[in-house]
Amino acid sequence: STRKESSAASDVYKRQVLSWNLFGKINVIYLFGRENAKRSTAVYTVIALVFIFAGTMMSNDLVWELTDLFNNLMVLPNALALFALTGTVAAIARNKTKAQL
């Protein structure tokens, strides 16, 4: 057979792109609601395809740097949520402590 087999690493990367794309679509539906699911997932798909295509045209070093940048930027919404929920968590902890006494 003259068919070239893909490497295991390549298969892993393909599965990661597909799984993150599905995960993103699920979150878009959650954020924008089921009534807007078709439109919002179409927009998300176009944006994802643009970034996937752009990623294939860039150097590996730049792609990894951007990946690190965006992963690090995820700290911001998480830190804001933790700060916003601090009072709620403290109130729940106080109520549970009072209930156990």
LINBELTA-V707185 format. One record per backbone hydrogen bond with DSSP energy under -0.5 kcal/mol. NH is the residue of the N-H (numbers start at 1). CO is the residue of the C=O. E is the energy in kcal/mol with one decimal. If there is no record, write none. Layout:
BEGIN
NH;CO;E / NH;CO;E
END
This chain:
BEGIN
11;7;-1.9 / 12;8;-2.1 / 13;9;-2.3 / 14;10;-2.2 / 15;11;-2.3 / 16;12;-2.3 / 17;13;-2.3 / 18;14;-2.3 / 19;15;-2.9 / 20;16;-2.7 / 21;17;-1.9 / 22;18;-2.2 / 23;19;-2.6 / 24;20;-2.5 / 25;21;-2.2 / 26;22;-2.4 / 27;23;-2.0 / 28;24;-2.3 / 29;25;-2.3 / 30;26;-1.9 / 31;27;-2.7 / 32;28;-2.7 / 33;29;-1.5 / 36;33;-0.8 / 37;34;-1.3 / 40;36;-2.8 / 41;37;-2.5 / 42;38;-1.5 / 43;39;-2.1 / 44;40;-2.4 / 45;41;-2.5 / 46;42;-2.1 / 47;43;-2.4 / 48;44;-2.9 / 49;45;-2.6 / 50;46;-2.2 / 51;47;-2.2 / 52;48;-2.8 / 53;49;-2.7 / 54;50;-2.7 / 55;51;-2.3 / 56;52;-1.4 / 57;53;-0.9 / 57;54;-0.7 / 58;54;-0.8 / 63;59;-2.2 / 64;60;-2.5 / 65;61;-2.3 / 66;62;-2.7 / 67;63;-2.4 / 68;64;-2.6 / 69;65;-2.4 / 70;66;-2.7 / 71;67;-2.3 / 72;68;-2.5 / 73;69;-2.1 / 74;70;-0.8 / 74;71;-0.6 / 75;72;-1.6 / 76;73;-1.2 / 77;73;-0.6 / 78;74;-1.3 / 79;75;-3.2 / 80;76;-2.5 / 81;77;-2.3 / 82;78;-2.3 / 83;79;-2.4 / 84;80;-2.7 / 85;81;-2.1 / 86;82;-0.6 / 86;83;-0.9 / 89;85;-2.8 / 90;86;-2.4 / 91;87;-2.4 / 92;88;-2.4 / 93;89;-2.4 / 94;90;-2.4 / 95;91;-2.4 / 96;92;-2.4 / 97;93;-2.3 / 98;94;-2.5 / 99;95;-2.2 / 100;96;-1.7 / 101;97;-1.0
END
